[in-house]
Amino acid sequence: MWTLTIAAQEHYTAADSTFVTQLLTEARSLSRTTNFPLHFARKFIGRPYVAHTLEVYDPEQLVVNTRQLDCTTLVENVTALTLCAYRNLYTWRDYLNALVQMRYRHGKLDGYTSRLHYFTDWIEDNTRKELVSEVQQETQPFTALQTISVNYMSRHPEAYKALSRHPEFTPLIAAQEDSLNGRTYRYIPKYEVRNTTLLRNVVRDGDIIAITCSKPGLDIAHLGFAVWRNDGLHLLNASQLHKQVVEEPMTLGQYLSKHPSHTGIRIVRIQK
């Protein structure tokens, strides 16, 4: 399905490889009806929230950190594991291959600017690779339209270690931003995120939830996985507030209402 050509550019610990190998070995014996995204995501519950774990090496390396997670690395780790399980690939090398394919443009690690930094770009690139698909429809509850206008990275290079060290990267990032700007996507506004039959038919357990926002220069504020309970939709996420990976005790609708800049959700599904 994929090949890896970056053996000299990997960074991980024995704990990471042991954990991933154990999860994939266990997955061999699970029923094919298992909800793999939720199954794997729940294995990370309780692990600490730590930001910027990928911003470590210069030049860019494939960083695997299953011990400390932010919202993006949680989604990427779980997605890589799920892709392996869906495709009956159960080795550590299979997992690394999946991570490279997903994290980097065209599945090729070619420096910092090859990483898919904006989640809209991540969705688009991984849709082309048939690893994920975005749920889009012109009917309820997708009643809102997001027009992409991103520039945060190029406007704030001082906030990114690699851009501070390498100002020559900033024009490349700006060009990537420009390629996204003006694209439109339908999303579910936060007032529609309620415990309804309609929403339950649209959003599935284990879908990736990308929270849209009104913050200037950004497209997505936060990521996690959909979890349905009796009282409604909840978010399994690497939480800065809770300082660890949690299934939020409040519903997603309540969570969104507490963040004025959050406008709604986009839904992304890992492809079998």
DATA-V688370 format. One record per run of one state. SS is the DSSP state (hx for helix, st for strand, lp for the rest). FROM is the first residue (numbers start at 1). TO is the last residue. If there is no record, write none. Layout:
[[SS,FROM,TO] [SS,FROM,TO]]
This chain:
[[lp,1,6] [hx,7,9] [st,10,11] [lp,12,13] [hx,14,28] [lp,29,35] [hx,36,42] [lp,43,47] [st,48,49] [lp,50,61] [st,62,63] [lp,64,67] [st,68,69] [lp,70,70] [hx,71,86] [lp,87,91] [hx,92,103] [st,104,104] [hx,105,107] [lp,108,111] [hx,112,114] [st,115,115] [lp,116,118] [hx,119,128] [lp,129,131] [st,132,135] [lp,136,143] [st,144,147] [lp,148,149] [st,150,150] [lp,151,151] [hx,152,155] [lp,156,156] [hx,157,159] [lp,160,160] [hx,161,165] [lp,166,166] [hx,167,180] [lp,181,183] [st,184,189] [hx,190,192] [lp,193,196] [hx,197,202] [lp,203,207] [st,208,213] [lp,214,216] [st,217,217] [lp,218,219] [st,220,229] [lp,230,231] [st,232,239] [lp,240,243] [st,244,247] [lp,248,251] [hx,252,257] [lp,258,261] [st,262,270] [lp,271,272]]
